[in-house]
Amino acid sequence: IFANYYDNFFIDVASYERDLRLASSGSPNLYEAIANGAWGVVENKNPWLYNFDIKKHLKFDLTFLPSFPVYLTFDFNNDPFACIAFQMSPGKGSRDSFIHFIKEFSGMMKIEEMCRKIKQTYPSSIFFVTGDRSGNNQDLGRNQTLYQMIAAQLGIGMRQLELNNSNLEHADSRILCNTMFMHYPNLYIDGKNCPNLSTQCQRATTDEENNKASVLLKNRQDHKNDEFDAMRYAFQTYFHDFAKKAYFGVIKK
């Protein structure tokens, strides 16, 4: 029988959880080890996202902003089917601009269930949708693509689908993502509401057995990376131009 602090009725569980999170220095991997007995955490010696900084990019108090749209980025797999919700400021790249990854939705569920959860969480928000380009060419026998089904379930127009014609090669995506984490102001991930994404940002590693450079290691065990892929697609859709300018030194701090 596995019992833990949340089974102890004689302590302030919320307060103790905060203490454990402080003790783990913001690392979801370490928190899982010391709080939930998830031992066997291995240090990532070749991180794919080498500019991710726990102290800089991970927050546990991000606030949902009702006056800002909610952007949804999808990755299509059965286990899990993943979506990341984020908000961003209109002025991209300015000193006070921001990107907040505020919530992840994932699990073995159908599109209808996923969209129902999203609408229940943000009932009054304006939605924009992007993600894996594979969702734009899969006919499920309903004469609709996955994105068209998502648009119908969310009640949004086709103009609110902001999709890519193709996914970036991993090497190009790696440059894009690391440039974003190095240069973009106020880029934060909610560690509490995006536990898989925050963990994958730390665990993501290169595939040493692949002959191509910078290929992201992906499998259906410890490196599913579905939420991480959804984040990559969001950067490609909305921040490719910013990242190119920052990478080549056009943008100055």
Accessible surface in RSA format (square Angstrom, percent):
REM  Atomic radii and reference values for relative SASA: ProtOr
REM  Chains: A
REM  Algorithm: Lee & Richards
REM  Probe-radius: 1.40
REM  Slices: 20
REM RES _ NUM      All-atoms   Total-Side   Main-Chain    Non-polar    All polar
REM                ABS   REL    ABS   REL    ABS   REL    ABS   REL    ABS   REL
RES ILE A   1   223.82 127.4 141.64 105.5  82.18 198.1 152.92 110.1  70.90 192.4
RES PHE A   2   130.95  65.5 100.28  62.1  30.66  79.8 104.27  63.2  26.68  76.4
RES ALA A   3    73.04  67.2  48.16  74.3  24.87  56.6  48.35  68.1  24.69  65.4
RES ASN A   4    33.66  23.2  19.88  19.2  13.78  33.2   9.73  23.4  23.93  23.1
RES TYR A   5    25.50  11.9  16.13   9.2   9.38  24.4  15.61  11.7   9.90  12.2
RES TYR A   6   109.12  50.9  89.37  50.8  19.75  51.4  67.37  50.6  41.74  51.5
RES ASP A   7    66.79  46.8  53.66  53.4  13.14  31.1  20.47  48.2  46.32  46.2
RES ASN A   8    58.83  40.6  51.10  49.4   7.72  18.6  15.69  37.8  43.14  41.7
RES PHE A   9   186.38  93.2 153.11  94.8  33.27  86.6 158.50  96.1  27.89  79.8
RES PHE A  10   193.47  96.8 158.25  98.0  35.23  91.7 166.23 100.8  27.24  78.0
RES ILE A  11    69.06  39.3  46.96  35.0  22.10  53.3  56.03  40.3  13.03  35.4
RES ASP A  12    94.34  66.1  75.85  75.5  18.49  43.7  37.57  88.4  56.77  56.6
RES VAL A  13    48.31  31.8  44.68  40.5   3.62   8.7  44.68  38.8   3.62   9.8
RES ALA A  14    56.27  51.7  49.98  77.1   6.29  14.3  52.80  74.4   3.47   9.2
RES SER A  15    37.11  31.4  36.82  49.1   0.29   0.7   7.45  15.9  29.66  41.5
RES TYR A  16    95.05  44.4  93.10  53.0   1.95   5.1  55.16  41.5  39.89  49.2
RES GLU A  17    45.09  25.9  45.09  34.1   0.00   0.0   5.99  11.6  39.10  31.9
RES ARG A  18   143.05  60.1 141.04  71.9   2.01   4.8  66.40  90.7  76.65  46.5
RES ASP A  19    77.10  54.0  71.37  71.0   5.73  13.6  21.53  50.7  55.56  55.4
RES LEU A  20    22.02  12.3  21.93  15.7   0.09   0.2  22.02  15.5   0.00   0.0
RES ARG A  21    51.16  21.5  48.89  24.9   2.27   5.4  20.28  27.7  30.88  18.7
RES LEU A  22   142.08  79.1 124.70  89.2  17.38  43.7 127.44  89.5  14.64  39.4
RES ALA A  23    67.79  62.3  35.38  54.6  32.41  73.7  48.16  67.8  19.63  52.0
RES SER A  24     1.22   1.0   1.10   1.5   0.11   0.3   0.00   0.0   1.22   1.7
RES SER A  25    70.88  59.9  53.89  71.9  16.98  39.1  34.96  74.5  35.91  50.3
RES GLY A  26    15.32  18.9   0.00   N/A  15.32  18.9  12.69  34.8   2.63   5.9
RES SER A  27    15.17  12.8  14.68  19.6   0.49   1.1   9.03  19.2   6.14   8.6
RES PRO A  28    11.40   8.3   9.40   8.6   2.00   7.3  11.33   9.4   0.07   0.4
RES ASN A  29    13.45   9.3  13.03  12.6   0.42   1.0   3.79   9.1   9.65   9.3
RES LEU A  30    77.68  43.3  77.12  55.2   0.56   1.4  77.52  54.4   0.16   0.4
RES TYR A  31    13.37   6.2  13.37   7.6   0.00   0.0   9.57   7.2   3.80   4.7
RES GLU A  32    69.76  40.1  69.76  52.8   0.00   0.0  27.17  52.6  42.59  34.8
RES ALA A  33     5.00   4.6   4.99   7.7   0.00   0.0   4.99   7.0   0.00   0.0
RES ILE A  34    66.31  37.7  40.48  30.2  25.83  62.3  41.32  29.8  24.99  67.8
RES ALA A  35     2.49   2.3   0.00   0.0   2.49   5.7   1.13   1.6   1.37   3.6
RES ASN A  36    43.83  30.2  32.10  31.0  11.73  28.2  13.30  32.0  30.53  29.5
RES GLY A  37    30.33  37.4   0.00   N/A  30.33  37.4   9.90  27.2  20.43  45.8
RES ALA A  38    44.75  41.1  33.17  51.2  11.58  26.4  43.83  61.7   0.93   2.5
RES TRP A  39   185.26  74.3 156.47  75.7  28.78  67.6 137.60  73.4  47.66  77.3
RES GLY A  40    66.22  81.7   0.00   N/A  66.22  81.7  41.87 114.9  24.35  54.5
RES VAL A  41    65.75  43.3  32.62  29.5  33.12  79.8  37.00  32.1  28.74  78.0
RES VAL A  42   125.09  82.3 104.11  94.3  20.98  50.5 106.98  92.9  18.12  49.1
RES GLU A  43   136.52  78.4 116.59  88.2  19.93  47.5  48.64  94.1  87.88  71.8
RES ASN A  44    38.81  26.8  15.92  15.4  22.89  55.1  20.46  49.2  18.36  17.7
RES LYS A  45   182.09  88.8 145.57  89.3  36.52  86.9  94.48  85.0  87.61  93.3
RES ASN A  46    62.25  42.9  60.24  58.2   2.01   4.8  20.03  48.2  42.22  40.8
RES PRO A  47    44.26  32.3  43.40  39.6   0.86   3.1  43.40  35.8   0.86   5.3
RES TRP A  48     0.00   0.0   0.00   0.0   0.00   0.0   0.00   0.0   0.00   0.0
RES LEU A  49     3.90   2.2   0.00   0.0   3.90   9.8   0.00   0.0   3.90  10.5
RES TYR A  50   120.76  56.4  93.53  53.2  27.23  70.9  65.71  49.4  55.05  67.9
RES ASN A  51    34.97  24.1  23.64  22.8  11.34  27.3   5.85  14.1  29.12  28.1
RES PHE A  52    25.87  12.9   4.89   3.0  20.99  54.6   4.90   3.0  20.98  60.0
RES ASP A  53    66.42  46.5  62.10  61.8   4.31  10.2  16.88  39.7  49.54  49.4
RES ILE A  54    44.10  25.1  39.90  29.7   4.21  10.1  39.90  28.7   4.21  11.4
RES LYS A  55   174.54  85.1 149.04  91.4  25.50  60.7  98.73  88.9  75.80  80.7
RES LYS A  56    94.48  46.1  84.78  52.0   9.70  23.1  70.56  63.5  23.92  25.5
RES HIS A  57     1.76   1.0   1.76   1.2   0.00   0.0   1.76   1.8   0.00   0.0
RES LEU A  58    11.20   6.2   0.55   0.4  10.64  26.8   0.55   0.4  10.64  28.6
RES LYS A  59    67.89  33.1  65.79  40.4   2.10   5.0  22.19  20.0  45.70  48.7
RES PHE A  60    69.59  34.8  46.22  28.6  23.37  60.8  46.24  28.0  23.35  66.8
RES ASP A  61   113.98  79.8  91.48  91.1  22.50  53.2  46.05 108.4  67.93  67.7
RES LEU A  62    30.93  17.2  10.26   7.3  20.68  52.0  11.78   8.3  19.15  51.5
RES THR A  63    91.72  65.2  83.65  84.8   8.07  19.2  58.62  78.7  33.10  50.0
RES PHE A  64    70.57  35.3  59.47  36.8  11.10  28.9  59.47  36.1  11.10  31.8
RES LEU A  65    50.73  28.3  50.69  36.3   0.05   0.1  50.73  35.6   0.00   0.0
RES PRO A  66   105.52  76.9  86.05  78.4  19.47  70.8  86.84  71.7  18.68 116.1
RES SER A  67   104.49  88.3  63.79  85.1  40.70  93.8  56.93 121.2  47.56  66.6
RES PHE A  68    55.36  27.7  52.51  32.5   2.85   7.4  54.04  32.8   1.32   3.8
RES PRO A  69    36.70  26.7  34.71  31.6   1.99   7.2  35.84  29.6   0.87   5.4
RES VAL A  70     0.00   0.0   0.00   0.0   0.00   0.0   0.00   0.0   0.00   0.0
RES TYR A  71    28.26  13.2  28.26  16.1   0.00   0.0   2.37   1.8  25.89  31.9
RES LEU A  72     0.10   0.1   0.00   0.0   0.10   0.3   0.00   0.0   0.10   0.3
RES THR A  73     0.00   0.0   0.00   0.0   0.00   0.0   0.00   0.0   0.00   0.0
RES PHE A  74     0.08   0.0   0.08   0.0   0.00   0.0   0.08   0.0   0.00   0.0
RES ASP A  75     3.61   2.5   3.61   3.6   0.00   0.0   0.00   0.0   3.61   3.6
RES PHE A  76    28.44  14.2  11.72   7.3  16.72  43.5  12.64   7.7  15.80  45.2
RES ASN A  77    59.93  41.3  46.93  45.4  13.00  31.3  10.63  25.6  49.31  47.7
RES ASN A  78   131.45  90.6 121.08 117.0  10.36  25.0  28.97  69.7 102.48  99.0
RES ASP A  79    64.37  45.1  61.50  61.2   2.87   6.8  16.90  39.8  47.47  47.3
RES PRO A  80    17.38  12.7  17.38  15.8   0.00   0.0  17.38  14.4   0.00   0.0
RES PHE A  81    10.76   5.4  10.76   6.7   0.00   0.0  10.76   6.5   0.00   0.0
RES ALA A  82     0.00   0.0   0.00   0.0   0.00   0.0   0.00   0.0   0.00   0.0
RES CYS A  83     0.00   0.0   0.00   0.0   0.00   0.0   0.00   0.0   0.00   0.0
RES ILE A  84     0.00   0.0   0.00   0.0   0.00   0.0   0.00   0.0   0.00   0.0
RES ALA A  85     0.00   0.0   0.00   0.0   0.00   0.0   0.00   0.0   0.00   0.0
RES PHE A  86     0.40   0.2   0.40   0.2   0.00   0.0   0.40   0.2   0.00   0.0
RES GLN A  87     0.13   0.1   0.13   0.1   0.00   0.0   0.00   0.0   0.13   0.1
RES MET A  88    13.22   6.8   8.70   5.8   4.53  10.8   8.70   7.4   4.53   6.0
RES SER A  89    11.34   9.6  10.31  13.8   1.03   2.4  10.37  22.1   0.97   1.4
RES PRO A  90   119.05  86.8  88.89  81.0  30.16 109.6 102.10  84.3  16.95 105.3
RES GLY A  91    40.02  49.3   0.00   N/A  40.02  49.3  35.54  97.5   4.48  10.0
RES LYS A  92    95.31  46.5  66.42  40.8  28.89  68.8  42.24  38.0  53.07  56.5
RES GLY A  93    19.57  24.1   0.00   N/A  19.57  24.1   4.02  11.0  15.55  34.8
RES SER A  94    52.70  44.5  40.56  54.1  12.13  27.9  47.13 100.4   5.56   7.8
RES ARG A  95   213.24  89.5 195.08  99.4  18.16  43.2  85.42 116.7 127.81  77.5
RES ASP A  96   118.74  83.2  99.20  98.7  19.54  46.2  45.19 106.4  73.55  73.3
RES SER A  97     1.34   1.1   0.00   0.0   1.34   3.1   1.34   2.9   0.00   0.0
RES PHE A  98    26.30  13.2  26.30  16.3   0.00   0.0  26.30  15.9   0.00   0.0
RES ILE A  99     0.29   0.2   0.29   0.2   0.00   0.0   0.29   0.2   0.00   0.0
RES HIS A 100    26.08  14.3  26.08  18.1   0.00   0.0  22.35  23.0   3.73   4.3
RES PHE A 101     0.64   0.3   0.64   0.4   0.00   0.0   0.64   0.4   0.00   0.0
RES ILE A 102     8.62   4.9   5.87   4.4   2.75   6.6   5.87   4.2   2.75   7.5
RES LYS A 103    64.47  31.5  64.47  39.6   0.00   0.0  16.71  15.0  47.76  50.9
RES GLU A 104    18.58  10.7   8.62   6.5   9.96  23.7   5.66  11.0  12.91  10.5
RES PHE A 105    11.87   5.9   8.20   5.1   3.67   9.5  11.87   7.2   0.00   0.0
RES SER A 106    35.56  30.0  10.77  14.4  24.79  57.1   0.00   0.0  35.56  49.8
RES GLY A 107    21.14  26.1   0.00   N/A  21.14  26.1  21.14  58.0   0.00   0.0
RES MET A 108   146.83  76.0 110.63  73.2  36.20  86.2  83.00  70.6  63.83  84.6
RES MET A 109    33.78  17.5  12.21   8.1  21.56  51.3  19.71  16.8  14.07  18.6
RES LYS A 110   158.19  77.2 151.99  93.3   6.20  14.8  99.53  89.6  58.67  62.5
RES ILE A 111    15.13   8.6  12.18   9.1   2.95   7.1  12.18   8.8   2.95   8.0
RES GLU A 112    47.47  27.3  46.33  35.1   1.14   2.7  36.09  69.8  11.38   9.3
RES GLU A 113    62.36  35.8  61.79  46.7   0.57   1.4  12.21  23.6  50.15  40.9
RES MET A 114     0.41   0.2   0.41   0.3   0.00   0.0   0.41   0.4   0.00   0.0
RES CYS A 115     0.84   0.6   0.84   0.9   0.00   0.0   0.74   1.9   0.10   0.1
RES ARG A 116   127.14  53.4 122.60  62.5   4.54  10.8  50.81  69.4  76.33  46.3
RES LYS A 117    82.66  40.3  81.72  50.1   0.94   2.2  30.36  27.3  52.29  55.7
RES ILE A 118     0.00   0.0   0.00   0.0   0.00   0.0   0.00   0.0   0.00   0.0
RES LYS A 119    88.79  43.3  86.29  52.9   2.49   5.9  44.25  39.8  44.54  47.4
RES GLN A 120   129.49  72.4 101.58  74.2  27.91  66.4  46.07  98.1  83.42  63.3
RES THR A 121    59.64  42.4  34.76  35.2  24.88  59.3  29.29  39.3  30.35  45.9
RES TYR A 122    11.08   5.2   9.15   5.2   1.93   5.0   6.35   4.8   4.74   5.8
RES PRO A 123   110.43  80.5  75.07  68.4  35.36 128.5  78.53  64.8  31.91 198.3
RES SER A 124   111.64  94.3  75.05 100.2  36.59  84.3  52.21 111.2  59.43  83.3
RES SER A 125    20.83  17.6   2.88   3.8  17.95  41.3   2.74   5.8  18.09  25.3
RES ILE A 126   106.64  60.7 100.82  75.1   5.81  14.0 104.87  75.5   1.77   4.8
RES PHE A 127    10.19   5.1   9.55   5.9   0.64   1.7   9.55   5.8   0.64   1.8
RES PHE A 128    46.53  23.3  46.42  28.8   0.11   0.3  46.42  28.1   0.11   0.3
RES VAL A 129     0.00   0.0   0.00   0.0   0.00   0.0   0.00   0.0   0.00   0.0
RES THR A 130     0.26   0.2   0.26   0.3   0.00   0.0   0.26   0.3   0.00   0.0
RES GLY A 131     0.34   0.4   0.00   N/A   0.34   0.4   0.00   0.0   0.34   0.8
RES ASP A 132    15.50  10.9  15.50  15.4   0.00   0.0   0.00   0.0  15.50  15.5
RES ARG A 133    75.73  31.8  75.46  38.5   0.27   0.6  19.72  26.9  56.01  33.9
RES SER A 134    29.71  25.1  29.71  39.7   0.00   0.0  26.94  57.4   2.78   3.9
RES GLY A 135     0.00   0.0   0.00   N/A   0.00   0.0   0.00   0.0   0.00   0.0
RES ASN A 136    68.72  47.4  57.80  55.9  10.92  26.3   3.90   9.4  64.82  62.7
RES ASN A 137    90.82  62.6  59.71  57.7  31.11  74.9  32.93  79.3  57.89  56.0
RES GLN A 138    66.29  37.1  61.97  45.3   4.32  10.3  25.03  53.3  41.27  31.3
RES ASP A 139    96.26  67.4  67.22  66.9  29.04  68.7  36.74  86.5  59.52  59.4
RES LEU A 140    88.32  49.2  60.27  43.1  28.05  70.5  67.36  47.3  20.96  56.4
RES GLY A 141    75.36  92.9   0.00   N/A  75.36  92.9  38.42 105.4  36.94  82.7
RES ARG A 142   134.41  56.4 111.71  56.9  22.70  54.0  45.54  62.2  88.87  53.9
RES ASN A 143   134.23  92.6 114.70 110.8  19.53  47.0  29.86  71.9 104.37 100.9
RES GLN A 144    60.19  33.7  57.32  41.9   2.87   6.8  15.73  33.5  44.46  33.7
RES THR A 145    25.26  18.0  25.26  25.6   0.00   0.0  25.25  33.9   0.01   0.0
RES LEU A 146    11.96   6.7  11.96   8.6   0.00   0.0  11.96   8.4   0.00   0.0
RES TYR A 147     0.10   0.0   0.10   0.1   0.00   0.0   0.10   0.1   0.00   0.0
RES GLN A 148    68.23  38.2  66.85  48.9   1.37   3.3  10.30  21.9  57.93  43.9
RES MET A 149     8.21   4.2   6.58   4.4   1.63   3.9   8.07   6.9   0.14   0.2
RES ILE A 150     0.00   0.0   0.00   0.0   0.00   0.0   0.00   0.0   0.00   0.0
RES ALA A 151     0.35   0.3   0.19   0.3   0.16   0.4   0.20   0.3   0.14   0.4
RES ALA A 152    67.34  61.9  36.12  55.7  31.22  71.0  47.57  67.0  19.78  52.4
RES GLN A 153    68.76  38.4  58.07  42.4  10.69  25.4   3.37   7.2  65.39  49.6
RES LEU A 154     9.83   5.5   0.00   0.0   9.83  24.7   0.00   0.0   9.83  26.5
RES GLY A 155    66.47  82.0   0.00   N/A  66.47  82.0  33.23  91.2  33.24  74.5
RES ILE A 156    21.65  12.3   6.28   4.7  15.37  37.0  10.54   7.6  11.10  30.1
RES GLY A 157    38.04  46.9   0.00   N/A  38.04  46.9  33.55  92.1   4.49  10.1
RES MET A 158   108.07  56.0  94.99  62.9  13.07  31.1  83.86  71.3  24.20  32.1
RES ARG A 159   229.60  96.4 207.17 105.6  22.43  53.4  86.60 118.4 142.99  86.7
RES GLN A 160    40.01  22.4  40.01  29.2   0.00   0.0  12.83  27.3  27.18  20.6
RES LEU A 161    26.57  14.8  10.26   7.3  16.31  41.0  10.26   7.2  16.31  43.9
RES GLU A 162    58.53  33.6  51.59  39.0   6.94  16.5  23.75  45.9  34.78  28.4
RES LEU A 163    49.24  27.4  16.60  11.9  32.64  82.0  16.60  11.7  32.64  87.8
RES ASN A 164    24.90  17.2  18.03  17.4   6.87  16.5   5.84  14.0  19.06  18.4
RES ASN A 165   143.04  98.6 124.23 120.1  18.81  45.3  35.57  85.6 107.47 103.9
RES SER A 166    68.50  57.9  66.83  89.2   1.67   3.9  34.02  72.4  34.48  48.3
RES ASN A 167    53.32  36.8  33.32  32.2  20.00  48.2  16.14  38.9  37.17  35.9
RES LEU A 168    36.81  20.5  27.19  19.5   9.62  24.2  30.12  21.2   6.69  18.0
RES GLU A 169   112.71  64.7 107.10  81.0   5.61  13.4  45.97  88.9  66.75  54.5
RES HIS A 170    42.50  23.2  40.19  27.9   2.31   5.9  25.02  25.8  17.48  20.3
RES ALA A 171    40.40  37.1  37.52  57.9   2.88   6.6  37.54  52.9   2.86   7.6
RES ASP A 172    73.06  51.2  69.00  68.7   4.06   9.6  12.17  28.6  60.89  60.7
RES SER A 173     1.97   1.7   1.97   2.6   0.00   0.0   0.34   0.7   1.62   2.3
RES ARG A 174    36.88  15.5  36.88  18.8   0.00   0.0   5.26   7.2  31.62  19.2
RES ILE A 175    69.23  39.4  67.73  50.5   1.50   3.6  69.01  49.7   0.22   0.6
RES LEU A 176     5.16   2.9   2.83   2.0   2.33   5.9   4.73   3.3   0.43   1.2
RES CYS A 177     0.00   0.0   0.00   0.0   0.00   0.0   0.00   0.0   0.00   0.0
RES ASN A 178     2.45   1.7   2.45   2.4   0.00   0.0   2.45   5.9   0.00   0.0
RES THR A 179     8.82   6.3   5.28   5.4   3.53   8.4   3.66   4.9   5.16   7.8
RES MET A 180     0.00   0.0   0.00   0.0   0.00   0.0   0.00   0.0   0.00   0.0
RES PHE A 181     0.68   0.3   0.03   0.0   0.65   1.7   0.03   0.0   0.64   1.8
RES MET A 182    84.26  43.6  81.81  54.1   2.45   5.8  57.56  48.9  26.69  35.4
RES HIS A 183    64.51  35.3  54.20  37.7  10.32  26.4  34.57  35.6  29.94  34.8
RES TYR A 184     3.76   1.8   0.14   0.1   3.62   9.4   0.14   0.1   3.62   4.5
RES PRO A 185    32.28  23.5  21.18  19.3  11.10  40.4  32.28  26.7   0.00   0.0
RES ASN A 186    53.94  37.2  43.80  42.3  10.14  24.4   6.20  14.9  47.74  46.1
RES LEU A 187     2.09   1.2   0.10   0.1   1.99   5.0   0.10   0.1   1.99   5.4
RES TYR A 188    48.42  22.6  48.38  27.5   0.04   0.1  20.93  15.7  27.48  33.9
RES ILE A 189     0.02   0.0   0.02   0.0   0.00   0.0   0.02   0.0   0.00   0.0
RES ASP A 190     3.81   2.7   3.81   3.8   0.00   0.0   0.00   0.0   3.81   3.8
RES GLY A 191     4.26   5.3   0.00   N/A   4.26   5.3   0.00   0.0   4.26   9.5
RES LYS A 192   128.77  62.8 113.45  69.6  15.31  36.5  56.90  51.2  71.87  76.6
RES ASN A 193    56.29  38.8  50.67  49.0   5.62  13.5   3.58   8.6  52.71  50.9
RES CYS A 194     0.00   0.0   0.00   0.0   0.00   0.0   0.00   0.0   0.00   0.0
RES PRO A 195    63.01  45.9  62.10  56.6   0.91   3.3  62.44  51.6   0.57   3.6
RES ASN A 196    61.21  42.2  59.35  57.4   1.86   4.5   3.88   9.3  57.33  55.4
RES LEU A 197     0.00   0.0   0.00   0.0   0.00   0.0   0.00   0.0   0.00   0.0
RES SER A 198     0.00   0.0   0.00   0.0   0.00   0.0   0.00   0.0   0.00   0.0
RES THR A 199    21.22  15.1  21.22  21.5   0.00   0.0  13.80  18.5   7.42  11.2
RES GLN A 200    24.94  13.9  24.94  18.2   0.00   0.0  11.18  23.8  13.76  10.4
RES CYS A 201     1.75   1.3   0.00   0.0   1.75   4.1   0.00   0.0   1.75   1.9
RES GLN A 202    29.10  16.3  17.82  13.0  11.28  26.9  17.88  38.1  11.22   8.5
RES ARG A 203    93.53  39.3  89.12  45.4   4.41  10.5  21.97  30.0  71.55  43.4
RES ALA A 204     0.10   0.1   0.00   0.0   0.10   0.2   0.00   0.0   0.10   0.3
RES THR A 205    22.29  15.9  22.29  22.6   0.00   0.0  14.12  19.0   8.18  12.4
RES THR A 206    13.89   9.9  11.19  11.3   2.70   6.4  10.45  14.0   3.43   5.2
RES ASP A 207    36.13  25.3  29.98  29.8   6.15  14.5   0.40   0.9  35.73  35.6
RES GLU A 208   129.79  74.5  97.25  73.6  32.54  77.5  61.47 118.9  68.32  55.8
RES GLU A 209   167.78  96.3 134.23 101.5  33.55  79.9  55.75 107.8 112.04  91.5
RES ASN A 210    61.70  42.5  43.60  42.1  18.10  43.6   6.78  16.3  54.92  53.1
RES ASN A 211   160.28 110.5 121.60 117.5  38.68  93.1  35.74  86.0 124.54 120.4
RES LYS A 212   138.93  67.8 128.67  78.9  10.27  24.4  91.03  81.9  47.90  51.0
RES ALA A 213    80.50  74.0  60.70  93.7  19.80  45.0  70.35  99.1  10.15  26.9
RES SER A 214    25.71  21.7  17.32  23.1   8.39  19.3   0.03   0.1  25.68  36.0
RES VAL A 215    23.24  15.3  22.39  20.3   0.86   2.1  22.39  19.5   0.86   2.3
RES LEU A 216     3.38   1.9   0.00   0.0   3.38   8.5   0.00   0.0   3.38   9.1
RES LEU A 217    47.49  26.4  47.49  34.0   0.00   0.0  47.49  33.3   0.00   0.0
RES LYS A 218    86.53  42.2  59.24  36.3  27.30  65.0  33.42  30.1  53.12  56.6
RES ASN A 219    50.92  35.1  41.53  40.1   9.39  22.6  28.26  68.0  22.66  21.9
RES ARG A 220   103.18  43.3  88.92  45.3  14.26  33.9  72.36  98.9  30.82  18.7
RES GLN A 221   134.38  75.1 111.97  81.8  22.41  53.4  58.86 125.3  75.53  57.3
RES ASP A 222   105.76  74.1  92.37  91.9  13.39  31.7  19.05  44.8  86.71  86.5
RES HIS A 223    33.03  18.1  31.73  22.1   1.30   3.3  13.73  14.2  19.30  22.5
RES LYS A 224    56.48  27.6  52.77  32.4   3.70   8.8  26.20  23.6  30.28  32.3
RES ASN A 225     1.70   1.2   1.39   1.3   0.31   0.7   0.00   0.0   1.70   1.6
RES ASP A 226     0.77   0.5   0.77   0.8   0.00   0.0   0.00   0.0   0.77   0.8
RES GLU A 227     3.09   1.8   3.09   2.3   0.00   0.0   0.00   0.0   3.09   2.5
RES PHE A 228     0.00   0.0   0.00   0.0   0.00   0.0   0.00   0.0   0.00   0.0
RES ASP A 229     0.74   0.5   0.74   0.7   0.00   0.0   0.00   0.0   0.74   0.7
RES ALA A 230     0.00   0.0   0.00   0.0   0.00   0.0   0.00   0.0   0.00   0.0
RES MET A 231     0.00   0.0   0.00   0.0   0.00   0.0   0.00   0.0   0.00   0.0
RES ARG A 232    10.06   4.2   8.50   4.3   1.56   3.7   0.40   0.5   9.66   5.9
RES TYR A 233    10.32   4.8  10.29   5.9   0.03   0.1   1.83   1.4   8.49  10.5
RES ALA A 234     0.50   0.5   0.50   0.8   0.00   0.0   0.50   0.7   0.00   0.0
RES PHE A 235     0.42   0.2   0.42   0.3   0.00   0.0   0.42   0.3   0.00   0.0
RES GLN A 236    19.52  10.9  15.86  11.6   3.66   8.7   2.56   5.5  16.96  12.9
RES THR A 237    35.57  25.3   8.40   8.5  27.17  64.7   9.90  13.3  25.67  38.8
RES TYR A 238    23.20  10.8  13.06   7.4  10.14  26.4  15.66  11.8   7.54   9.3
RES PHE A 239     1.42   0.7   0.66   0.4   0.76   2.0   1.42   0.9   0.00   0.0
RES HIS A 240    62.89  34.4  61.29  42.6   1.59   4.1  31.91  32.9  30.98  36.0
RES ASP A 241    95.33  66.8  92.56  92.1   2.77   6.5  27.81  65.4  67.52  67.3
RES PHE A 242    17.28   8.6  11.21   6.9   6.07  15.8  14.71   8.9   2.57   7.3
RES ALA A 243     3.63   3.3   3.21   5.0   0.42   0.9   3.47   4.9   0.16   0.4
RES LYS A 244   103.27  50.4 100.79  61.8   2.47   5.9  53.47  48.1  49.79  53.0
RES LYS A 245   108.12  52.7 106.50  65.3   1.62   3.9  51.12  46.0  57.00  60.7
RES ALA A 246     6.49   6.0   0.38   0.6   6.11  13.9   0.56   0.8   5.94  15.7
RES TYR A 247   119.08  55.6  93.98  53.5  25.10  65.3  58.82  44.2  60.26  74.3
RES PHE A 248   150.70  75.4 119.54  74.0  31.16  81.1 125.77  76.3  24.93  71.3
RES GLY A 249    44.46  54.8   0.00   N/A  44.46  54.8  30.53  83.8  13.93  31.2
RES VAL A 250   101.34  66.7  78.34  70.9  23.00  55.4  84.72  73.6  16.62  45.1
RES ILE A 251    60.14  34.2  43.68  32.5  16.46  39.7  47.52  34.2  12.62  34.3
RES LYS A 252   178.34  87.0 147.78  90.7  30.56  72.8  94.26  84.8  84.09  89.6
RES LYS A 253   186.75  91.1 119.08  73.1  67.67 161.1 110.86  99.8  75.89  80.8
END  Absolute sums over single chains surface
CHAIN  1 A    13584.3      10848.4       2735.9       7235.5       6348.8
END  Absolute sums over all chains
TOTAL         13584.3      10848.4       2735.9       7235.5       6348.8
